[in-house]
Amino acid sequence: MAVPCPGCGHAGADDARFCDACGTRIPEADEPTGPFEPLEDLPHRADRDRFPADCGLFVVESGPKAGSRYGLEAALTTVGRHGDADILLDDVTVSRRHVEVERVGDRYVVRDVGSLNGTWLNGARIEDGELHDGDELRIGRFKLVFFHGTAA
């Protein structure tokens, strides 16, 4: 019997190791399947204060690099499994060149650049979209929360 995906709820093939809809790893039969606990104790406010007021910030909320923080100060930030990526997410669920985040004035636009498993913004699969404070970006097994600098 197919186990529903913990990421999107899709029921795929019985022997699937990864969801064919969103790329989330399907846990083994004897592995706990409860939802990730939100990391509410992360010092997001302190992170925001380390960057300019208009600078975006990703905080990895779940996945192998949970707790990591990345400032989006460049005009273009690349995210993927490739060693040259600005934000390296080294996991088979992430494409070598997965997404780009472009800074356009005070806005941030995320663009899927041909990933195999797709990119999800606030639970919806996207090709591109504008990031807003508090948005959740899912790339493979990683959930990144976007903060817009020192925005309240």
Sine and cosine of phi, psi and omega as CSV:
sin_phi,cos_phi,sin_psi,cos_psi,sin_omega,cos_omega
0.00,0.00,0.70,-0.71,-0.03,-1.00
-0.93,0.37,0.68,-0.73,0.07,-1.00
-1.00,-0.02,0.77,-0.63,0.01,-1.00
-0.90,0.43,0.58,-0.81,0.01,-1.00
-0.90,0.44,0.75,-0.66,0.04,-1.00
-0.94,0.34,-0.27,0.96,0.00,-1.00
-1.00,0.05,-0.72,0.70,-0.09,-1.00
-0.79,-0.61,-0.16,0.99,0.04,-1.00
1.00,0.03,-0.06,1.00,-0.01,-1.00
-0.91,0.42,0.69,-0.72,0.05,-1.00
-0.98,-0.18,0.94,-0.33,-0.03,-1.00
-0.99,-0.16,-0.44,-0.90,0.00,-1.00
-0.91,0.42,0.50,-0.86,-0.05,-1.00
-0.85,0.53,-0.60,0.80,-0.09,-1.00
-0.99,-0.16,0.23,0.97,-0.05,-1.00
-0.92,0.39,0.66,-0.75,0.08,-1.00
-0.99,-0.13,-0.38,0.93,0.03,-1.00
-0.71,-0.71,0.54,-0.84,0.01,-1.00
-0.92,0.40,0.77,-0.64,0.01,-1.00
-0.98,0.19,-0.07,1.00,0.04,-1.00
-0.99,-0.11,-0.67,0.74,-0.08,-1.00
-0.80,-0.60,-0.16,0.99,0.05,-1.00
1.00,0.04,0.00,1.00,0.02,-1.00
-0.92,0.39,0.63,-0.77,0.02,-1.00
-0.93,0.36,0.72,-0.70,0.05,-1.00
-1.00,0.01,0.83,-0.56,-0.04,-1.00
-0.92,0.38,0.46,-0.89,0.08,-1.00
-0.91,0.41,0.30,-0.96,-0.06,-1.00
-0.86,0.52,-0.58,0.82,-0.04,-1.00
-1.00,-0.08,0.13,0.99,-0.03,-1.00
-1.00,-0.05,0.65,-0.76,0.05,-1.00
-0.86,0.51,0.62,-0.78,-0.07,-1.00
-0.88,-0.47,0.13,0.99,-0.03,-1.00
-0.88,0.48,0.35,-0.94,0.00,-1.00
-0.92,0.38,0.44,-0.90,0.08,-1.00
-0.88,0.47,0.63,-0.78,0.10,-1.00
-0.97,0.24,0.75,-0.66,0.03,-1.00
-0.90,0.43,0.59,-0.81,-0.02,-1.00
-1.00,-0.01,0.95,0.32,-0.09,-1.00
-0.95,0.32,-0.29,0.96,-0.03,-1.00
-1.00,0.03,0.07,1.00,0.05,-1.00
-0.89,0.45,0.71,-0.70,-0.03,-1.00
-0.98,0.18,0.92,0.39,-0.05,-1.00
-0.85,0.52,-0.63,0.78,-0.03,-1.00
-0.88,0.48,-0.68,0.74,0.02,-1.00
-0.91,0.42,-0.63,0.77,0.04,-1.00
-0.88,0.48,-0.69,0.72,-0.03,-1.00
-0.88,0.47,-0.60,0.80,-0.05,-1.00
-0.94,0.34,-0.28,0.96,0.01,-1.00
-0.98,0.17,-0.19,0.98,-0.07,-1.00
-0.87,-0.50,0.35,-0.94,0.06,-1.00
-0.83,0.55,0.44,-0.90,-0.08,-1.00
-0.83,0.56,-0.50,0.86,-0.06,-1.00
-0.98,-0.19,0.21,0.98,-0.06,-1.00
-1.00,-0.04,0.68,-0.73,0.07,-1.00
-0.99,0.17,0.30,-0.95,-0.06,-1.00
-0.52,-0.86,0.71,-0.70,0.16,-0.99
-0.97,-0.26,0.70,-0.71,0.16,-0.99
-0.87,-0.48,0.83,-0.56,0.01,-1.00
-0.98,0.21,0.91,-0.41,-0.07,-1.00
-1.00,-0.03,-0.53,0.84,0.06,-1.00
-0.55,-0.84,0.41,-0.91,-0.06,-1.00
0.89,-0.46,0.01,-1.00,-0.07,-1.00
-0.86,0.50,-0.38,0.93,-0.03,-1.00
-0.93,-0.36,0.51,0.86,-0.04,-1.00
-0.80,0.60,0.73,-0.69,0.00,-1.00
0.99,-0.13,-0.26,0.97,0.02,-1.00
-0.94,0.35,0.51,-0.86,0.00,-1.00
-0.79,-0.61,0.61,-0.79,-0.02,-1.00
-0.69,-0.73,0.85,-0.52,0.09,-1.00
-0.98,0.19,0.59,-0.80,-0.02,-1.00
-0.94,-0.34,0.89,0.45,-0.08,-1.00
-0.99,0.11,-0.43,0.90,-0.04,-1.00
-0.97,0.24,0.33,-0.94,0.05,-1.00
-0.92,0.40,-0.51,0.86,0.02,-1.00
-0.64,-0.77,0.82,-0.58,0.02,-1.00
-0.89,-0.46,0.81,-0.58,0.02,-1.00
-0.99,-0.12,0.58,-0.81,-0.01,-1.00
-0.75,-0.66,0.76,-0.65,0.03,-1.00
0.14,-0.99,-0.19,-0.98,-0.05,-1.00
-1.00,-0.03,-0.15,0.99,-0.01,-1.00
-0.94,0.34,0.63,-0.78,-0.03,-1.00
-0.87,0.49,-0.37,0.93,0.01,-1.00
-1.00,-0.02,0.01,1.00,-0.01,-1.00
-0.90,0.43,0.59,-0.80,0.06,-1.00
-0.90,0.43,-0.63,0.78,0.10,-1.00
-0.88,-0.47,0.95,-0.30,-0.05,-1.00
-1.00,0.02,0.88,-0.48,0.08,-1.00
-0.90,-0.43,1.00,-0.03,-0.15,-0.99
-1.00,0.07,1.00,0.03,0.02,-1.00
-0.41,-0.91,0.56,-0.83,-0.06,-1.00
-0.90,0.44,-0.29,0.96,0.02,-1.00
-0.99,0.16,-0.08,1.00,-0.02,-1.00
-0.94,-0.34,0.73,-0.68,0.05,-1.00
-0.96,0.29,0.39,-0.92,0.00,-1.00
-0.83,0.56,-0.71,0.71,0.10,-0.99
-0.85,-0.53,0.99,-0.13,-0.17,-0.98
-1.00,-0.09,-0.86,0.50,0.00,-1.00
-0.66,-0.75,0.31,-0.95,0.18,-0.98
-0.84,-0.54,0.60,-0.80,0.10,-1.00
-0.89,-0.45,0.90,-0.44,-0.03,-1.00
-0.97,-0.24,0.73,-0.68,0.06,-1.00
-1.00,-0.09,0.88,-0.47,-0.01,-1.00
-0.86,-0.51,0.99,-0.13,-0.08,-1.00
0.91,0.42,-0.87,-0.49,0.03,-1.00
-0.98,-0.22,0.22,0.98,0.01,-1.00
-0.95,-0.30,0.39,-0.92,0.08,-1.00
-0.80,-0.59,0.77,-0.64,0.00,-1.00
-0.88,-0.48,0.80,-0.60,0.04,-1.00
-0.98,-0.18,0.66,-0.75,-0.06,-1.00
-0.69,-0.72,0.84,-0.54,0.12,-0.99
-0.94,0.34,0.76,-0.65,-0.06,-1.00
-0.93,-0.36,0.68,0.73,0.08,-1.00
1.00,-0.07,0.51,0.86,0.00,-1.00
-0.92,0.39,0.42,-0.91,0.03,-1.00
-0.98,0.18,-0.61,0.79,-0.09,-1.00
-0.99,-0.11,-0.05,1.00,0.05,-1.00
1.00,0.09,0.17,-0.99,0.00,-1.00
-0.78,-0.62,0.68,-0.73,-0.11,-0.99
-0.84,-0.55,0.81,-0.59,0.04,-1.00
-0.90,-0.44,0.90,-0.43,-0.03,-1.00
0.78,0.62,0.65,0.76,0.09,-1.00
1.00,0.05,-0.07,1.00,0.00,-1.00
-0.93,-0.38,0.71,-0.71,0.04,-1.00
-0.94,0.34,0.71,-0.71,-0.07,-1.00
-0.75,-0.67,0.34,-0.94,0.23,-0.97
-0.99,-0.17,-0.61,0.79,0.10,-1.00
-0.39,-0.92,0.35,-0.94,0.01,-1.00
-0.10,-1.00,0.39,-0.92,0.03,-1.00
-1.00,0.04,0.69,-0.72,0.01,-1.00
-1.00,-0.01,0.67,-0.74,0.05,-1.00
-0.81,-0.59,0.40,-0.92,-0.04,-1.00
-0.79,0.62,0.81,-0.58,0.03,-1.00
1.00,-0.04,-0.09,1.00,0.01,-1.00
-0.90,0.44,0.53,-0.85,0.05,-1.00
-0.94,-0.33,0.84,-0.55,0.02,-1.00
-0.93,-0.36,0.84,-0.54,0.02,-1.00
-0.95,-0.30,0.83,-0.55,0.04,-1.00
-0.80,-0.60,0.97,-0.25,-0.08,-1.00
0.86,0.51,-0.79,-0.62,-0.01,-1.00
-0.99,0.13,-0.03,1.00,-0.11,-0.99
-0.99,-0.15,0.71,-0.71,0.15,-0.99
-0.91,-0.42,0.90,-0.44,0.01,-1.00
-0.95,-0.31,0.74,-0.67,0.04,-1.00
-0.98,-0.21,0.75,-0.66,-0.03,-1.00
-1.00,-0.08,0.74,-0.67,0.13,-0.99
-0.83,-0.55,0.65,-0.76,-0.03,-1.00
-0.99,-0.15,1.00,0.09,0.05,-1.00
0.81,0.59,-0.80,-0.60,-0.04,-1.00
-0.99,-0.13,0.35,0.94,0.03,-1.00
-0.86,0.52,0.61,-0.79,-0.01,-1.00
-0.98,0.21,0.00,0.00,0.00,0.00
